[in-house]
């Protein structure tokens, strides 16, 4: 049985290579435009969350699937360079690693076009971590791996966080993850896709269950909307000059899982997560802009982690 380890988070899901292009504005119709800058950096909800946790002073473990190609090697190396434990990151011969092209406009908003090999093996029998740390965070990219990990975590009393963004999997594949996770935080598009409505409160009420300790949705500058004692609550992030919103949701989820590993009260965990996400938005480059522990403490000393 896994031993609870405060400050340690087991992350599972997507690692992807992001090509980030800075443009004056995101076009509304097919047209040729020129970017002002280009950057290649690792991305993916769970992978970015693992880097966020490591930069915040926690211990991050990452489990996922990559192709056996140059992109996969680069992604693996980058996670290692961020002090993320990648012993459960597996490469599969004959398959391509995920990739995306992201357009970021002058206000920091983005358009993402992502590719993931649909034939990448989804079997999770090989996934047998001995320790899940103090919290588990999964995204929706690998439902079989996430469900197996959640079941193990729940049996050991370890908090489970779900990053529920838009998914290429059908609802039947991801519904079990929403049902089993204790802390479910959607993106606004992810909630609309899963619930079938764009209304935040109606969507949250449709998906909330008695097993959930938090059912919420991030909405950019609007912060987190969540159901608290049957009512819709809203906690907004601190005001910052927004440069790039890529990775903000990932930063939020990573910070939330790290705070829960320390068993912080939910209100403080949400405020901490909002702050980490906001400071990420103040820096360019997706993963490159994830804040460090020193950045957070300098901004708000009350968030100094053990």
C-alpha contacts under 8 A as a table, 3 or more apart, distances in Angstrom:
res1	aa1	res2	aa2	distance
1	X	130	X	7.59
1	X	131	X	7.59
1	X	156	X	7.12
2	X	130	X	6.36
2	X	131	X	4.60
2	X	132	X	6.13
2	X	133	X	7.23
2	X	156	X	6.90
3	X	131	X	6.64
3	X	132	X	7.74
3	X	133	X	6.80
3	X	134	X	7.98
4	X	132	X	7.71
4	X	133	X	5.49
4	X	134	X	4.88
4	X	158	X	7.10
5	X	8	X	5.73
5	X	133	X	4.73
5	X	134	X	4.50
5	X	261	X	7.32
6	X	133	X	7.01
6	X	134	X	4.92
6	X	261	X	4.94
6	X	262	X	4.93
6	X	263	X	7.92
7	X	57	X	7.87
7	X	58	X	4.87
7	X	59	X	6.13
7	X	133	X	7.72
7	X	134	X	6.43
7	X	258	X	5.91
7	X	259	X	7.77
7	X	261	X	5.61
7	X	262	X	6.05
8	X	58	X	5.76
8	X	59	X	4.54
8	X	60	X	5.88
8	X	61	X	7.81
8	X	132	X	7.96
8	X	133	X	4.80
8	X	134	X	5.26
8	X	135	X	6.85
8	X	258	X	7.03
8	X	261	X	6.70
9	X	50	X	7.78
9	X	53	X	7.68
9	X	58	X	7.61
9	X	59	X	6.39
9	X	60	X	5.19
9	X	61	X	6.30
9	X	132	X	6.89
9	X	133	X	5.35
9	X	134	X	5.73
9	X	135	X	4.91
9	X	136	X	5.62
9	X	137	X	7.15
9	X	257	X	6.80
9	X	258	X	6.40
9	X	261	X	7.01
10	X	60	X	6.13
10	X	61	X	4.78
10	X	62	X	6.17
10	X	63	X	7.76
10	X	132	X	5.44
10	X	133	X	6.23
10	X	134	X	7.94
10	X	135	X	6.42
10	X	136	X	4.81
10	X	137	X	6.24
11	X	46	X	5.71
11	X	47	X	7.26
11	X	49	X	7.42
11	X	50	X	6.16
11	X	60	X	7.08
11	X	61	X	5.81
11	X	62	X	4.81
11	X	63	X	6.27
11	X	136	X	5.92
11	X	137	X	4.74
11	X	138	X	5.72
12	X	46	X	5.78
12	X	47	X	7.62
12	X	62	X	5.64
12	X	63	X	4.64
12	X	64	X	5.80
12	X	136	X	7.98
12	X	137	X	6.37
12	X	138	X	4.76
12	X	139	X	6.73
12	X	145	X	7.52
12	X	146	X	6.61
13	X	44	X	7.81
13	X	45	X	7.27
13	X	46	X	5.18
13	X	47	X	7.03
13	X	62	X	7.88
13	X	63	X	6.53
13	X	64	X	5.23
13	X	65	X	7.79
13	X	138	X	5.73
13	X	139	X	5.24
13	X	140	X	6.86
13	X	141	X	5.54
13	X	142	X	5.82
13	X	145	X	7.99
13	X	146	X	7.43
14	X	44	X	4.95
14	X	45	X	6.19
14	X	46	X	5.73
14	X	47	X	6.13
14	X	64	X	6.19
14	X	65	X	7.38
14	X	139	X	7.14
14	X	141	X	5.81
14	X	142	X	7.58
15	X	42	X	6.99
15	X	43	X	5.82
15	X	44	X	4.63
15	X	45	X	7.47
15	X	46	X	7.10
15	X	47	X	5.19
15	X	48	X	7.86
15	X	64	X	6.96
15	X	65	X	7.62
15	X	66	X	7.47
15	X	75	X	7.10
15	X	98	X	7.11
16	X	42	X	5.79
16	X	43	X	4.93
16	X	44	X	5.11
16	X	75	X	7.22
16	X	97	X	7.03
16	X	98	X	4.81
16	X	99	X	5.13
16	X	100	X	7.09
17	X	40	X	7.03
17	X	41	X	6.01
17	X	42	X	4.65
17	X	43	X	5.73
17	X	44	X	7.84
17	X	71	X	6.98
17	X	75	X	6.83
17	X	97	X	7.97
17	X	98	X	6.38
17	X	99	X	4.58
17	X	100	X	6.20
18	X	40	X	5.66
18	X	41	X	5.36
18	X	42	X	5.72
18	X	43	X	5.74
18	X	99	X	5.94
18	X	100	X	4.92
18	X	101	X	5.88
18	X	102	X	6.83
19	X	38	X	6.95
19	X	39	X	5.74
19	X	40	X	4.56
19	X	41	X	6.67
19	X	99	X	7.86
19	X	100	X	6.16
19	X	101	X	4.78
19	X	102	X	6.05
20	X	38	X	5.66
20	X	39	X	5.14
20	X	40	X	6.24
20	X	41	X	7.82
20	X	101	X	6.03
20	X	102	X	4.72
20	X	103	X	6.06
20	X	104	X	7.12
20	X	285	X	7.30
21	X	35	X	5.71
21	X	36	X	7.23
21	X	37	X	5.72
21	X	38	X	4.70
21	X	39	X	6.69
21	X	101	X	7.52
21	X	102	X	6.02
21	X	103	X	4.92
21	X	104	X	6.12
22	X	35	X	5.38
22	X	36	X	5.37
22	X	37	X	5.22
22	X	38	X	6.62
22	X	103	X	5.94
22	X	104	X	4.88
22	X	105	X	5.99
22	X	106	X	7.68
23	X	26	X	6.82
23	X	34	X	7.01
23	X	35	X	4.84
23	X	36	X	5.78
23	X	37	X	7.71
23	X	103	X	6.51
23	X	104	X	5.94
23	X	105	X	4.97
23	X	106	X	6.80
24	X	35	X	7.77
24	X	36	X	7.77
24	X	105	X	5.27
24	X	106	X	5.39
25	X	104	X	7.68
25	X	105	X	4.70
25	X	106	X	6.35
26	X	103	X	6.80
26	X	104	X	7.33
26	X	105	X	5.98
26	X	110	X	7.61
26	X	111	X	7.21
27	X	30	X	7.20
27	X	31	X	7.16
35	X	38	X	7.07
39	X	285	X	7.32
41	X	285	X	7.81
41	X	286	X	7.66
41	X	287	X	6.96
41	X	288	X	7.44
42	X	48	X	7.76
42	X	75	X	5.84
42	X	78	X	7.11
42	X	287	X	6.83
43	X	47	X	6.33
43	X	48	X	5.62
43	X	247	X	7.69
43	X	286	X	7.36
43	X	287	X	6.37
44	X	47	X	5.23
44	X	48	X	5.70
44	X	250	X	7.88
45	X	48	X	5.37
45	X	49	X	6.08
45	X	139	X	6.40
45	X	163	X	7.36
45	X	247	X	7.46
45	X	249	X	7.70
45	X	250	X	4.97
46	X	49	X	4.92
46	X	50	X	6.17
46	X	62	X	7.59
46	X	137	X	7.10
46	X	138	X	6.18
46	X	139	X	5.88
46	X	163	X	7.91
46	X	250	X	6.91
46	X	254	X	7.81
47	X	50	X	5.12
47	X	51	X	6.50
47	X	62	X	6.65
47	X	79	X	7.78
48	X	51	X	5.11
48	X	52	X	6.14
48	X	247	X	6.97
48	X	250	X	5.82
48	X	251	X	6.94
48	X	254	X	7.81
48	X	287	X	6.14
49	X	52	X	4.95
49	X	53	X	6.17
49	X	250	X	5.09
49	X	251	X	5.53
49	X	252	X	7.88
49	X	253	X	6.42
49	X	254	X	4.18
49	X	255	X	7.58
50	X	53	X	5.14
50	X	54	X	6.30
50	X	60	X	5.23
50	X	61	X	6.73
50	X	62	X	6.47
50	X	84	X	6.67
50	X	254	X	6.44
51	X	54	X	5.06
51	X	55	X	6.13
51	X	60	X	7.25
51	X	79	X	7.16
51	X	82	X	6.25
51	X	83	X	7.89
51	X	84	X	6.61
51	X	287	X	7.72
51	X	290	X	7.91
52	X	55	X	5.20
52	X	56	X	6.15
52	X	250	X	8.00
52	X	251	X	5.80
52	X	254	X	5.98
52	X	255	X	7.08
52	X	290	X	6.01
52	X	291	X	7.18
52	X	292	X	7.64
53	X	56	X	5.09
53	X	57	X	6.54
53	X	58	X	5.19
53	X	59	X	6.75
53	X	60	X	6.02
53	X	254	X	5.72
53	X	255	X	6.41
53	X	258	X	6.45
54	X	57	X	5.26
54	X	58	X	4.88
54	X	59	X	5.57
54	X	60	X	5.66
54	X	82	X	6.94
54	X	83	X	6.53
54	X	84	X	6.56
55	X	58	X	7.14
55	X	82	X	7.64
55	X	290	X	7.66
55	X	291	X	6.84
55	X	292	X	4.70
55	X	293	X	6.23
56	X	291	X	7.31
56	X	292	X	4.98
56	X	293	X	4.12
56	X	294	X	7.84
57	X	292	X	7.64
57	X	293	X	6.00
57	X	305	X	7.86
58	X	258	X	7.02
59	X	84	X	7.23
60	X	83	X	7.78
60	X	84	X	5.25
60	X	85	X	6.19
61	X	84	X	5.75
61	X	85	X	4.57
61	X	86	X	6.15
61	X	87	X	7.92
61	X	88	X	7.97
62	X	84	X	6.79
62	X	85	X	6.14
62	X	86	X	5.30
62	X	87	X	7.64
62	X	88	X	6.46
62	X	89	X	6.56
63	X	86	X	6.57
63	X	87	X	7.46
63	X	88	X	4.51
63	X	89	X	4.69
63	X	90	X	7.68
64	X	88	X	6.70
64	X	89	X	4.75
64	X	90	X	6.32
64	X	142	X	7.93
65	X	89	X	5.91
65	X	90	X	5.11
65	X	91	X	5.96
65	X	92	X	7.37
65	X	120	X	7.69
66	X	72	X	5.54
66	X	89	X	7.49
66	X	90	X	6.19
66	X	91	X	4.71
66	X	92	X	6.25
66	X	95	X	7.71
66	X	96	X	7.11
66	X	97	X	4.88
66	X	98	X	7.22
66	X	120	X	7.96
67	X	71	X	7.86
67	X	72	X	5.66
67	X	91	X	5.10
67	X	92	X	4.88
67	X	93	X	6.13
67	X	94	X	7.00
67	X	95	X	4.61
67	X	96	X	4.47
67	X	97	X	4.34
67	X	98	X	7.93
67	X	120	X	7.73
68	X	72	X	6.05
68	X	73	X	7.33
68	X	91	X	5.12
68	X	92	X	5.26
68	X	93	X	4.82
68	X	94	X	6.77
68	X	95	X	6.42
68	X	96	X	6.91
68	X	97	X	7.37
69	X	72	X	5.26
69	X	73	X	6.35
69	X	93	X	7.92
69	X	95	X	7.75
69	X	96	X	6.52
69	X	97	X	6.92
70	X	73	X	5.08
70	X	74	X	6.20
71	X	74	X	5.13
71	X	75	X	6.18
71	X	97	X	6.17
72	X	75	X	5.12
72	X	76	X	6.11
72	X	91	X	7.29
72	X	96	X	7.92
72	X	97	X	5.51
73	X	76	X	5.18
73	X	77	X	6.11
74	X	77	X	5.11
74	X	78	X	6.11
75	X	78	X	5.17
75	X	79	X	6.36
76	X	79	X	5.36
76	X	80	X	6.36
76	X	86	X	7.45
76	X	89	X	7.76
77	X	80	X	5.11
77	X	81	X	6.19
78	X	81	X	5.00
78	X	82	X	6.50
79	X	82	X	5.16
79	X	83	X	6.74
79	X	84	X	5.50
79	X	85	X	7.83
79	X	86	X	7.32
80	X	83	X	5.18
80	X	84	X	5.31
80	X	85	X	6.68
80	X	86	X	6.83
81	X	84	X	7.40
86	X	89	X	5.21
87	X	90	X	8.00
88	X	127	X	7.07
88	X	129	X	7.59
92	X	95	X	6.04
92	X	120	X	7.52
92	X	121	X	7.79
95	X	117	X	6.91
95	X	119	X	7.60
95	X	120	X	6.32
96	X	116	X	7.85
96	X	117	X	6.09
96	X	120	X	7.99
97	X	116	X	6.97
97	X	117	X	6.98
98	X	114	X	7.54
98	X	115	X	5.57
98	X	116	X	4.52
98	X	117	X	6.59
99	X	114	X	5.89
99	X	115	X	5.34
99	X	116	X	6.78
100	X	112	X	6.78
100	X	113	X	5.42
100	X	114	X	4.06
100	X	115	X	5.96
101	X	112	X	5.97
101	X	113	X	5.33
101	X	114	X	6.53
102	X	110	X	6.52
102	X	111	X	5.57
102	X	112	X	4.49
102	X	113	X	6.38
103	X	110	X	5.33
103	X	111	X	5.09
103	X	112	X	6.56
104	X	107	X	7.99
104	X	108	X	5.77
104	X	109	X	5.63
104	X	110	X	4.38
104	X	111	X	6.68
104	X	244	X	6.94
105	X	108	X	5.38
105	X	109	X	5.63
105	X	110	X	6.34
106	X	109	X	7.50
106	X	243	X	7.59
107	X	242	X	6.83
107	X	243	X	6.48
107	X	244	X	7.49
108	X	242	X	6.08
108	X	243	X	4.84
108	X	244	X	4.03
108	X	245	X	5.46
108	X	246	X	7.92
108	X	281	X	7.75
109	X	244	X	6.65
109	X	245	X	5.97
109	X	246	X	7.79
110	X	244	X	7.97
110	X	245	X	7.11
110	X	246	X	6.89
117	X	120	X	5.51
122	X	142	X	6.71
122	X	144	X	6.66
122	X	145	X	7.54
123	X	126	X	7.69
123	X	144	X	6.80
123	X	145	X	7.44
124	X	127	X	5.35
124	X	144	X	6.11
124	X	145	X	5.12
124	X	148	X	7.46
125	X	128	X	7.50
127	X	145	X	7.30
129	X	132	X	6.83
132	X	135	X	6.86
132	X	136	X	6.68
132	X	153	X	6.93
132	X	158	X	7.87
133	X	136	X	7.51
133	X	158	X	7.92
133	X	261	X	7.83
134	X	158	X	6.10
134	X	159	X	7.23
134	X	260	X	7.71
134	X	261	X	4.37
134	X	262	X	7.31
135	X	153	X	7.90
135	X	158	X	5.46
135	X	159	X	4.90
135	X	160	X	6.02
135	X	161	X	7.63
135	X	257	X	5.92
135	X	258	X	7.08
135	X	260	X	6.64
135	X	261	X	4.95
136	X	149	X	7.87
136	X	150	X	7.35
136	X	153	X	7.02
136	X	158	X	7.11
136	X	159	X	6.30
136	X	160	X	4.88
136	X	161	X	6.05
136	X	257	X	6.89
137	X	160	X	6.03
137	X	161	X	4.66
137	X	162	X	5.86
137	X	163	X	7.32
137	X	253	X	7.70
137	X	254	X	7.50
137	X	257	X	6.41
138	X	146	X	5.89
138	X	161	X	6.50
138	X	162	X	5.24
138	X	163	X	6.17
139	X	142	X	7.43
139	X	146	X	7.52
139	X	162	X	5.86
139	X	163	X	4.71
139	X	164	X	6.21
139	X	165	X	7.62
140	X	143	X	5.94
140	X	146	X	7.64
140	X	162	X	7.89
140	X	163	X	7.03
140	X	164	X	6.28
140	X	165	X	7.25
140	X	167	X	6.29
140	X	169	X	7.94
140	X	174	X	6.72
141	X	167	X	7.04
141	X	168	X	7.86
141	X	169	X	7.78
142	X	145	X	5.55
142	X	146	X	6.15
143	X	146	X	5.06
143	X	147	X	5.96
143	X	173	X	6.60
143	X	174	X	6.33
143	X	177	X	7.23
144	X	147	X	5.28
144	X	148	X	6.23
145	X	148	X	5.31
145	X	149	X	6.21
146	X	149	X	5.14
146	X	150	X	6.00
146	X	177	X	7.22
147	X	150	X	5.09
147	X	151	X	6.15
147	X	176	X	7.34
147	X	177	X	6.07
147	X	180	X	7.96
148	X	151	X	5.33
148	X	152	X	6.47
149	X	152	X	5.20
149	X	153	X	6.17
150	X	153	X	4.99
150	X	154	X	5.97
150	X	160	X	6.54
150	X	177	X	7.96
150	X	180	X	7.06
150	X	181	X	6.88
151	X	154	X	5.24
151	X	155	X	6.20
151	X	180	X	7.75
152	X	155	X	5.28
152	X	156	X	6.52
153	X	156	X	5.16
153	X	157	X	6.23
153	X	158	X	4.99
153	X	159	X	7.13
153	X	160	X	6.95
154	X	157	X	5.09
154	X	158	X	5.79
154	X	159	X	7.21
154	X	160	X	7.30
155	X	158	X	7.75
159	X	182	X	6.73
159	X	183	X	7.68
159	X	257	X	7.88
159	X	260	X	6.81
159	X	261	X	7.19
160	X	181	X	5.26
160	X	182	X	5.42
160	X	183	X	6.11
160	X	257	X	7.82
161	X	181	X	5.98
161	X	182	X	6.36
161	X	183	X	4.68
161	X	184	X	5.93
161	X	185	X	7.67
161	X	253	X	7.57
161	X	256	X	7.98
161	X	257	X	6.34
162	X	177	X	7.49
162	X	178	X	7.23
162	X	181	X	6.11
162	X	182	X	7.96
162	X	183	X	6.25
162	X	184	X	4.86
162	X	185	X	6.20
162	X	186	X	7.99
162	X	253	X	7.99
163	X	184	X	6.70
163	X	185	X	5.68
163	X	186	X	6.17
163	X	187	X	7.90
163	X	250	X	7.80
163	X	253	X	6.47
164	X	167	X	7.89
164	X	178	X	7.98
164	X	184	X	6.98
164	X	185	X	5.99
164	X	186	X	4.38
164	X	187	X	6.36
164	X	190	X	5.96
164	X	191	X	7.47
165	X	186	X	5.64
165	X	187	X	5.07
165	X	188	X	7.84
165	X	189	X	6.85
165	X	190	X	4.24
165	X	191	X	7.40
166	X	187	X	7.52
166	X	189	X	6.12
166	X	190	X	4.20
166	X	191	X	7.87
166	X	193	X	6.67
167	X	170	X	7.47
167	X	190	X	7.29
169	X	173	X	6.18
169	X	174	X	6.94
170	X	173	X	5.55
170	X	174	X	6.85
171	X	174	X	5.36
171	X	175	X	5.75
171	X	194	X	6.57
172	X	175	X	5.40
172	X	176	X	7.47
173	X	176	X	6.85
174	X	177	X	5.32
174	X	178	X	6.60
175	X	178	X	5.11
175	X	179	X	6.14
176	X	179	X	4.96
176	X	180	X	6.14
177	X	180	X	5.30
177	X	181	X	5.98
178	X	181	X	5.68
178	X	184	X	6.62
178	X	207	X	7.88
179	X	209	X	7.40
179	X	211	X	7.55
179	X	212	X	7.99
180	X	211	X	7.42
181	X	184	X	6.24
181	X	211	X	7.96
181	X	212	X	6.95
182	X	211	X	6.26
182	X	212	X	4.46
182	X	213	X	5.27
182	X	214	X	6.59
183	X	212	X	6.04
183	X	213	X	5.66
183	X	214	X	4.63
183	X	215	X	6.24
184	X	212	X	7.26
184	X	214	X	6.02
184	X	215	X	5.04
184	X	216	X	6.35
185	X	214	X	7.54
185	X	215	X	5.97
185	X	216	X	4.70
185	X	217	X	5.14
185	X	218	X	7.02
185	X	253	X	7.77
186	X	189	X	7.91
186	X	190	X	5.58
186	X	191	X	5.40
186	X	216	X	6.21
186	X	217	X	4.47
186	X	218	X	6.37
187	X	190	X	4.91
187	X	191	X	6.09
187	X	217	X	5.39
187	X	218	X	5.16
187	X	219	X	6.71
187	X	249	X	7.42
188	X	191	X	5.32
188	X	192	X	6.37
188	X	198	X	7.81
188	X	200	X	7.66
188	X	217	X	6.02
188	X	218	X	6.18
188	X	219	X	5.71
189	X	192	X	5.09
189	X	193	X	6.12
189	X	198	X	7.87
190	X	193	X	5.12
190	X	194	X	6.18
191	X	194	X	5.20
191	X	195	X	5.76
191	X	196	X	7.80
191	X	197	X	7.76
191	X	198	X	7.53
191	X	200	X	7.75
191	X	203	X	6.49
191	X	204	X	7.60
191	X	217	X	7.08
192	X	195	X	5.37
192	X	196	X	5.28
192	X	197	X	4.99
192	X	198	X	4.85
192	X	199	X	7.63
192	X	203	X	6.89
193	X	196	X	5.56
193	X	197	X	7.47
195	X	203	X	5.29
195	X	204	X	7.81
195	X	206	X	6.44
195	X	207	X	6.70
196	X	203	X	7.37
197	X	200	X	7.78
197	X	202	X	7.22
197	X	203	X	5.82
198	X	203	X	6.99
199	X	202	X	5.43
199	X	203	X	5.87
200	X	203	X	5.16
200	X	204	X	6.13
200	X	217	X	7.59
200	X	225	X	7.71
201	X	204	X	5.23
201	X	205	X	6.20
201	X	232	X	6.52
202	X	205	X	5.20
202	X	206	X	6.23
203	X	206	X	5.14
203	X	207	X	6.53
204	X	207	X	5.35
204	X	208	X	5.83
204	X	215	X	6.67
204	X	216	X	6.72
204	X	217	X	7.83
204	X	226	X	7.54
204	X	227	X	7.31
205	X	208	X	5.28
205	X	227	X	7.91
207	X	215	X	7.93
208	X	212	X	6.69
208	X	215	X	5.96
209	X	212	X	5.55
210	X	213	X	7.87
212	X	215	X	6.36
214	X	226	X	7.04
214	X	227	X	7.16
215	X	226	X	5.68
215	X	227	X	6.10
216	X	224	X	6.52
216	X	225	X	5.44
216	X	226	X	4.01
216	X	227	X	6.61
217	X	224	X	5.63
217	X	225	X	5.38
217	X	226	X	6.46
218	X	222	X	7.46
218	X	223	X	5.57
218	X	224	X	4.53
218	X	225	X	6.45
218	X	249	X	7.32
219	X	222	X	5.09
219	X	223	X	5.40
219	X	224	X	6.31
219	X	225	X	7.55
220	X	223	X	5.70
221	X	236	X	7.09
221	X	237	X	6.86
222	X	225	X	8.00
222	X	234	X	7.98
222	X	235	X	7.89
222	X	236	X	5.68
222	X	237	X	7.47
223	X	234	X	7.01
223	X	235	X	5.75
223	X	236	X	4.18
223	X	237	X	5.44
223	X	274	X	6.72
224	X	234	X	5.63
224	X	235	X	5.32
224	X	236	X	6.34
224	X	270	X	7.85
224	X	274	X	7.69
225	X	232	X	6.71
225	X	233	X	5.61
225	X	234	X	4.46
225	X	235	X	6.63
226	X	232	X	5.70
226	X	233	X	5.25
226	X	234	X	6.37
227	X	230	X	5.81
227	X	231	X	5.38
227	X	232	X	4.70
227	X	233	X	5.89
228	X	231	X	5.25
228	X	232	X	6.20
228	X	233	X	6.05
235	X	270	X	7.58
235	X	271	X	7.25
236	X	274	X	7.08
237	X	271	X	7.21
237	X	274	X	4.79
237	X	275	X	5.83
237	X	277	X	7.91
237	X	278	X	6.24
238	X	274	X	7.39
238	X	275	X	6.25
238	X	278	X	6.62
239	X	278	X	7.42
240	X	278	X	6.55
240	X	279	X	7.13
240	X	281	X	7.70
240	X	282	X	6.20
241	X	281	X	7.70
241	X	282	X	5.58
242	X	245	X	7.18
242	X	281	X	5.20
242	X	282	X	4.85
242	X	283	X	7.66
243	X	281	X	5.79
243	X	282	X	5.16
243	X	283	X	5.87
243	X	284	X	5.84
244	X	280	X	7.76
244	X	281	X	5.03
244	X	282	X	6.64
244	X	283	X	6.29
244	X	284	X	5.06
244	X	285	X	6.84
244	X	286	X	7.09
245	X	248	X	5.45
245	X	280	X	7.36
245	X	281	X	4.82
245	X	286	X	7.32
246	X	249	X	7.90
246	X	281	X	7.40
246	X	285	X	7.23
246	X	286	X	4.65
246	X	287	X	7.81
247	X	250	X	5.08
247	X	251	X	6.13
247	X	280	X	7.41
247	X	286	X	4.98
247	X	287	X	6.20
247	X	290	X	7.79
248	X	251	X	5.06
248	X	252	X	6.24
248	X	277	X	4.73
248	X	278	X	7.10
248	X	280	X	5.93
248	X	281	X	6.21
248	X	286	X	7.82
249	X	252	X	4.99
249	X	253	X	6.33
249	X	277	X	6.63
250	X	253	X	5.25
250	X	254	X	6.14
250	X	277	X	7.93
251	X	254	X	5.17
251	X	255	X	6.05
251	X	273	X	7.36
251	X	276	X	6.29
251	X	277	X	5.24
251	X	280	X	7.22
251	X	290	X	6.95
252	X	255	X	5.26
252	X	256	X	6.11
252	X	273	X	4.68
252	X	274	X	6.18
252	X	276	X	6.33
252	X	277	X	5.07
253	X	256	X	5.00
253	X	257	X	6.19
253	X	273	X	7.08
254	X	257	X	5.26
254	X	258	X	6.20
254	X	273	X	7.85
255	X	258	X	5.07
255	X	259	X	6.08
255	X	269	X	7.78
255	X	272	X	6.95
255	X	273	X	4.94
255	X	276	X	6.75
256	X	259	X	5.15
256	X	260	X	6.14
256	X	269	X	5.78
256	X	270	X	6.62
256	X	272	X	7.45
256	X	273	X	5.38
257	X	260	X	5.08
257	X	261	X	6.14
258	X	261	X	5.07
258	X	262	X	6.72
259	X	262	X	5.27
259	X	263	X	6.44
259	X	264	X	5.65
259	X	269	X	5.38
259	X	272	X	7.72
260	X	263	X	4.59
260	X	264	X	5.61
260	X	265	X	7.91
260	X	266	X	7.80
260	X	269	X	6.85
261	X	264	X	7.73
264	X	268	X	6.47
264	X	269	X	5.93
265	X	268	X	5.50
265	X	269	X	6.18
266	X	269	X	4.90
266	X	270	X	6.07
267	X	270	X	5.23
267	X	271	X	6.30
268	X	271	X	5.09
268	X	272	X	6.07
269	X	272	X	5.13
269	X	273	X	6.12
270	X	273	X	5.04
270	X	274	X	6.10
271	X	274	X	5.14
271	X	275	X	6.24
272	X	275	X	5.15
272	X	276	X	6.30
272	X	303	X	6.56
273	X	276	X	5.16
273	X	277	X	6.17
274	X	277	X	5.18
274	X	278	X	6.06
275	X	278	X	5.06
275	X	279	X	6.18
275	X	296	X	7.57
276	X	279	X	5.33
276	X	280	X	6.26
276	X	290	X	7.92
276	X	291	X	6.72
276	X	296	X	6.89
277	X	280	X	5.08
277	X	281	X	6.44
278	X	281	X	5.11
278	X	282	X	6.61
279	X	282	X	5.09
279	X	283	X	6.93
279	X	290	X	7.57
279	X	291	X	6.36
279	X	296	X	7.92
280	X	283	X	5.47
280	X	284	X	7.85
280	X	286	X	7.90
280	X	289	X	5.40
280	X	290	X	4.95
280	X	291	X	5.87
281	X	284	X	7.18
281	X	289	X	7.54
282	X	289	X	7.79
283	X	288	X	7.98
283	X	289	X	4.72
283	X	290	X	7.51
284	X	288	X	7.03
284	X	289	X	5.37
285	X	288	X	5.02
285	X	289	X	5.49
286	X	289	X	5.62
286	X	290	X	7.19
287	X	290	X	5.44
291	X	295	X	5.82
291	X	296	X	6.97
292	X	295	X	5.10
292	X	296	X	6.52
293	X	296	X	5.21
293	X	297	X	6.23
293	X	304	X	7.60
294	X	297	X	5.20
294	X	298	X	5.96
295	X	298	X	5.24
295	X	299	X	6.24
296	X	299	X	5.07
296	X	300	X	6.00
296	X	301	X	7.37
296	X	303	X	6.90
296	X	304	X	7.61
297	X	300	X	4.98
297	X	301	X	4.36
297	X	302	X	7.14
297	X	303	X	6.00
297	X	304	X	5.55
298	X	301	X	6.11
300	X	303	X	5.96
300	X	304	X	7.99
301	X	304	X	5.73
